[in-house]
Amino acid sequence: MKLLYFAWVRAKIGLAEENVEPPSGVTTVGDLLDWLCSRGPNFAAALSNRQLVKVAVNQEYAALDWAIKPSDEIAVFPPVTGG
């Protein structure tokens, strides 16, 4: 699974992207965020407040209950505003 991190999420985690193999119990976006938070204080600091983090799976916005697969590309980023 390819993970992409953007904006302040990237800065807090210290990575722009990585390839990971989450444990077998990680089947949804919410599970993935929980698992990532368990990987260390940088991940926990960036991802613990779910209202400040958005996720896209294969370039489509995804809710916490969205099912994920090992072949997915998952982007994690702060809410986007524009005008």
N, CA, C and O atoms as a DFTB+ gen file, in Angstrom:
332 C
 N C O
     1  1       0.854      -1.165       0.000
     2  2       0.000       0.000       0.000
     3  2       0.902       1.231       0.000
     4  3       1.843       1.332       0.787
     5  1       0.597       2.154      -0.891
     6  2       1.381       3.381      -0.967
     7  2       0.655       4.485      -0.215
     8  3      -0.520       4.753      -0.466
     9  1       1.370       5.127       0.715
    10  2       0.811       6.232       1.475
    11  2       1.504       7.520       1.071
    12  3       2.728       7.571       0.945
    13  1       0.708       8.553       0.869
    14  2       1.215       9.881       0.528
    15  2       0.761      10.850       1.614
    16  3      -0.402      10.839       2.017
    17  1       1.684      11.688       2.085
    18  2       1.370      12.661       3.125
    19  2       1.589      14.063       2.568
    20  3       2.567      14.311       1.863
    21  1       0.666      14.989       2.890
    22  2       0.729      16.337       2.333
    23  2       0.669      17.407       3.427
    24  3       0.148      17.175       4.518
    25  1       1.215      18.582       3.109
    26  2       1.147      19.799       3.929
    27  2       1.691      19.531       5.330
    28  3       2.717      18.867       5.481
    29  1       1.002      20.050       6.366
    30  2       1.532      19.907       7.725
    31  2       1.529      18.467       8.204
    32  3       2.285      18.131       9.115
    33  1       0.694      17.593       7.614
    34  2       0.742      16.169       7.962
    35  2       2.120      15.618       7.595
    36  3       2.743      14.910       8.386
    37  1       2.582      15.944       6.407
    38  2       3.915      15.520       5.958
    39  2       4.997      16.073       6.884
    40  3       5.916      15.351       7.270
    41  1       4.888      17.340       7.235
    42  2       5.900      17.964       8.092
    43  2       5.945      17.298       9.470
    44  3       7.034      17.059       9.993
    45  1       4.798      16.996      10.066
    46  2       4.771      16.381      11.394
    47  2       5.273      14.938      11.370
    48  3       5.969      14.500      12.285
    49  1       4.915      14.206      10.316
    50  2       5.334      12.809      10.227
    51  2       6.803      12.718       9.828
    52  3       7.531      11.845      10.300
    53  1       7.231      13.628       8.956
    54  2       8.618      13.609       8.499
    55  2       8.838      12.792       7.241
    56  3       9.975      12.485       6.883
    57  1       7.745      12.439       6.569
    58  2       7.811      11.672       5.322
    59  2       6.839      12.254       4.308
    60  3       5.768      12.741       4.668
    61  1       7.224      12.198       3.031
    62  2       6.303      12.596       1.967
    63  2       5.491      11.396       1.491
    64  3       4.324      11.530       1.124
    65  1       6.120      10.224       1.502
    66  2       5.428       9.010       1.082
    67  2       6.162       7.802       1.614
    68  3       7.324       7.884       2.012
    69  1       5.465       6.673       1.617
    70  2       6.069       5.409       2.019
    71  2       5.189       4.268       1.530
    72  3       3.998       4.443       1.276
    73  1       5.796       3.111       1.405
    74  2       5.069       1.887       1.099
    75  2       5.012       1.072       2.383
    76  3       6.036       0.858       3.032
    77  1       3.825       0.620       2.747
    78  2       3.638      -0.113       4.001
    79  2       2.829      -1.381       3.759
    80  3       2.112      -1.510       2.767
    81  1       2.968      -2.313       4.700
    82  2       2.147      -3.518       4.747
    83  2       1.509      -3.568       6.129
    84  3       2.075      -4.145       7.057
    85  1       0.334      -2.967       6.266
    86  2      -0.335      -2.958       7.576
    87  2      -0.691      -4.379       8.015
    88  3      -0.773      -5.280       7.180
    89  1      -0.902      -4.588       9.310
    90  2      -1.351      -5.892       9.804
    91  2      -2.680      -6.298       9.164
    92  3      -3.415      -5.453       8.652
    93  1      -2.974      -7.574       9.197
    94  2      -4.172      -8.102       8.531
    95  2      -5.471      -7.517       9.072
    96  3      -6.461      -7.484       8.342
    97  1      -5.511      -7.058      10.312
    98  2      -6.732      -6.491      10.886
    99  2      -7.038      -5.079      10.421
   100  3      -8.083      -4.528      10.766
   101  1      -6.142      -4.485       9.641
   102  2      -6.342      -3.121       9.138
   103  2      -7.106      -3.224       7.821
   104  3      -6.521      -3.509       6.776
   105  1      -8.415      -2.990       7.879
   106  2      -9.261      -3.191       6.700
   107  2     -10.003      -1.936       6.252
   108  3     -10.597      -1.916       5.174
   109  1      -9.969      -0.876       7.084
   110  2     -10.659       0.366       6.741
   111  2      -9.713       1.550       6.910
   112  3      -8.630       1.420       7.480
   113  1     -10.135       2.693       6.411
   114  2      -9.361       3.926       6.588
   115  2      -9.161       4.206       8.078
   116  3      -8.057       4.561       8.491
   117  1     -10.197       4.055       8.881
   118  2     -10.092       4.288      10.321
   119  2      -9.068       3.360      10.974
   120  3      -8.266       3.787      11.804
   121  1      -9.111       2.079      10.584
   122  2      -8.124       1.118      11.090
   123  2      -6.713       1.555      10.714
   124  3      -5.790       1.477      11.525
   125  1      -6.556       2.015       9.480
   126  2      -5.238       2.441       9.018
   127  2      -4.729       3.622       9.837
   128  3      -3.570       3.634      10.253
   129  1      -5.584       4.610      10.072
   130  2      -5.173       5.764      10.865
   131  2      -4.818       5.349      12.290
   132  3      -3.853       5.856      12.861
   133  1      -5.592       4.429      12.866
   134  2      -5.274       3.924      14.208
   135  2      -3.907       3.255      14.213
   136  3      -3.092       3.510      15.099
   137  1      -3.656       2.406      13.235
   138  2      -2.375       1.704      13.145
   139  2      -1.223       2.682      12.943
   140  3      -0.173       2.551      13.572
   141  1      -1.422       3.665      12.062
   142  2      -0.372       4.652      11.842
   143  2      -0.066       5.412      13.133
   144  3       1.102       5.662      13.432
   145  1      -1.083       5.780      13.898
   146  2      -0.863       6.484      15.170
   147  2      -0.019       5.655      16.129
   148  3       0.724       6.205      16.941
   149  1      -0.132       4.343      16.037
   150  2       0.629       3.462      16.932
   151  2       2.097       3.339      16.519
   152  3       2.891       2.739      17.244
   153  1       2.463       3.895      15.374
   154  2       3.827       3.751      14.872
   155  2       4.805       4.746      15.478
   156  3       6.002       4.660      15.207
   157  1       4.337       5.679      16.282
   158  2       5.255       6.596      16.942
   159  2       4.636       7.947      17.204
   160  3       3.544       8.248      16.719
   161  1       5.344       8.773      17.982
   162  2       4.782      10.065      18.387
   163  2       4.552      11.029      17.226
   164  3       3.619      11.830      17.279
   165  1       5.367      10.974      16.188
   166  2       5.155      11.866      15.044
   167  2       3.842      11.537      14.340
   168  3       3.081      12.435      13.981
   169  1       3.583      10.256      14.147
   170  2       2.331       9.835      13.513
   171  2       1.146      10.198      14.408
   172  3       0.140      10.721      13.929
   173  1       1.266       9.922      15.703
   174  2       0.176      10.221      16.632
   175  2      -0.130      11.719      16.654
   176  3      -1.296      12.112      16.673
   177  1       0.900      12.546      16.652
   178  2       0.702      13.998      16.669
   179  2       0.000      14.480      15.407
   180  3      -0.818      15.398      15.463
   181  1       0.308      13.876      14.289
   182  2      -0.265      14.310      13.014
   183  2      -1.673      13.771      12.781
   184  3      -2.485      14.435      12.136
   185  1      -1.975      12.584      13.291
   186  2      -3.195      11.886      12.869
   187  2      -4.232      11.661      13.963
   188  3      -5.303      11.127      13.673
   189  1      -3.962      12.041      15.188
   190  2      -4.871      11.703      16.273
   191  2      -6.203      12.449      16.210
   192  3      -7.227      11.892      16.606
   193  1      -6.221      13.692      15.723
   194  2      -7.470      14.441      15.618
   195  2      -8.072      14.211      14.229
   196  3      -7.664      14.839      13.252
   197  1      -9.030      13.317      14.157
   198  2      -9.599      12.905      12.864
   199  2     -10.351      14.023      12.157
   200  3     -10.581      13.935      10.951
   201  1     -10.736      15.065      12.871
   202  2     -11.413      16.196      12.226
   203  2     -10.434      17.071      11.458
   204  3     -10.843      17.867      10.613
   205  1      -9.145      16.928      11.744
   206  2      -8.127      17.734      11.071
   207  2      -7.406      16.971       9.969
   208  3      -6.450      17.476       9.380
   209  1      -7.864      15.756       9.691
   210  2      -7.199      14.908       8.696
   211  2      -8.228      14.405       7.697
   212  3      -9.293      13.920       8.078
   213  1      -7.906      14.523       6.430
   214  2      -8.740      13.975       5.363
   215  2      -7.946      12.867       4.675
   216  3      -6.716      12.852       4.703
   217  1      -8.676      11.945       4.061
   218  2      -8.048      10.805       3.405
   219  2      -8.691      10.613       2.041
   220  3      -9.904      10.756       1.884
   221  1      -7.866      10.290       1.062
   222  2      -8.356       9.898      -0.256
   223  2      -7.768       8.530      -0.581
   224  3      -6.575       8.291      -0.391
   225  1      -8.617       7.644      -1.072
   226  2      -8.186       6.317      -1.505
   227  2      -8.297       6.287      -3.016
   228  3      -9.382       6.451      -3.574
   229  1      -7.171       6.077      -3.670
   230  2      -7.125       6.082      -5.134
   231  2      -7.765       7.349      -5.701
   232  3      -8.544       7.301      -6.653
   233  1      -7.417       8.477      -5.093
   234  2      -7.811       9.818      -5.509
   235  2      -9.301      10.098      -5.347
   236  3      -9.859      10.942      -6.048
   237  1      -9.949       9.379      -4.410
   238  2     -11.359       9.616      -4.102
   239  2     -11.500       9.803      -2.599
   240  3     -11.045       8.963      -1.823
   241  1     -12.139      10.918      -2.177
   242  2     -12.326      11.149      -0.746
   243  2     -12.937       9.924      -0.092
   244  3     -13.850       9.305      -0.639
   245  1     -12.422       9.575       1.096
   246  2     -12.871       8.356       1.766
   247  2     -13.207       8.632       3.230
   248  3     -12.489       9.354       3.923
   249  1     -14.308       8.046       3.683
   250  2     -14.708       8.125       5.087
   251  2     -13.925       7.085       5.891
   252  3     -13.242       6.232       5.324
   253  1     -14.035       7.167       7.212
   254  2     -13.293       6.252       8.077
   255  2     -13.674       4.789       7.885
   256  3     -12.861       3.903       8.148
   257  1     -14.906       4.519       7.426
   258  2     -15.333       3.124       7.234
   259  2     -15.057       2.591       5.827
   260  3     -15.484       1.488       5.487
   261  1     -14.346       3.368       5.012
   262  2     -14.012       2.968       3.641
   263  2     -13.080       1.753       3.683
   264  3     -12.066       1.782       4.380
   265  1     -13.407       0.701       2.956
   266  2     -12.565      -0.495       2.900
   267  2     -11.313      -0.227       2.070
   268  3     -11.381       0.415       1.023
   269  1     -10.173      -0.722       2.543
   270  2      -8.906      -0.529       1.834
   271  2      -8.293      -1.875       1.467
   272  3      -8.567      -2.903       2.087
   273  1      -7.440      -1.827       0.419
   274  2      -6.763      -3.027      -0.076
   275  2      -5.260      -2.756      -0.155
   276  3      -4.843      -1.600      -0.219
   277  1      -4.451      -3.806      -0.150
   278  2      -2.999      -3.626      -0.227
   279  2      -2.531      -2.884      -1.483
   280  3      -1.454      -2.288      -1.472
   281  1      -3.300      -2.909      -2.540
   282  2      -2.898      -2.259      -3.798
   283  2      -3.297      -0.781      -3.865
   284  3      -2.999      -0.107      -4.851
   285  1      -3.966      -0.275      -2.831
   286  2      -4.462       1.106      -2.844
   287  2      -3.349       2.141      -2.671
   288  3      -2.315       1.882      -2.056
   289  1      -3.604       3.325      -3.239
   290  2      -2.798       4.506      -2.973
   291  2      -3.647       5.389      -2.066
   292  3      -4.770       5.758      -2.412
   293  1      -3.100       5.720      -0.907
   294  2      -3.860       6.457       0.091
   295  2      -3.144       7.758       0.410
   296  3      -1.972       7.762       0.787
   297  1      -3.858       8.853       0.254
   298  2      -3.313      10.185       0.539
   299  2      -3.923      10.679       1.842
   300  3      -5.120      10.522       2.086
   301  1      -3.066      11.286       2.683
   302  2      -3.494      11.826       3.968
   303  2      -3.102      13.304       3.979
   304  3      -1.945      13.647       3.737
   305  1      -4.083      14.182       4.265
   306  2      -3.835      15.612       4.143
   307  2      -4.791      16.396       5.023
   308  3      -5.819      15.863       5.439
   309  1      -4.476      17.643       5.313
   310  2      -5.406      18.481       6.075
   311  2      -6.585      18.897       5.205
   312  3      -6.519      18.805       3.979
   313  1      -7.669      19.357       5.839
   314  2      -8.798      19.845       5.041
   315  2      -8.334      20.937       4.069
   316  3      -7.466      21.752       4.385
   317  1      -8.925      20.926       2.909
   318  2      -8.539      21.869       1.860
   319  2      -9.619      22.944       1.747
   320  3     -10.811      22.639       1.707
   321  1      -9.194      24.180       1.696
   322  2     -10.144      25.268       1.462
   323  2      -9.674      26.028       0.249
   324  3      -8.497      25.987      -0.112
   325  1     -10.570      26.699      -0.356
   326  2     -10.211      27.470      -1.551
   327  2     -11.245      28.545      -1.797
   328  3     -12.241      28.671      -1.084
   329  1     -10.974      29.299      -2.814
   330  2     -11.932      30.360      -3.080
   331  2     -11.828      30.838      -4.496
   332  3     -12.566      31.737      -4.900
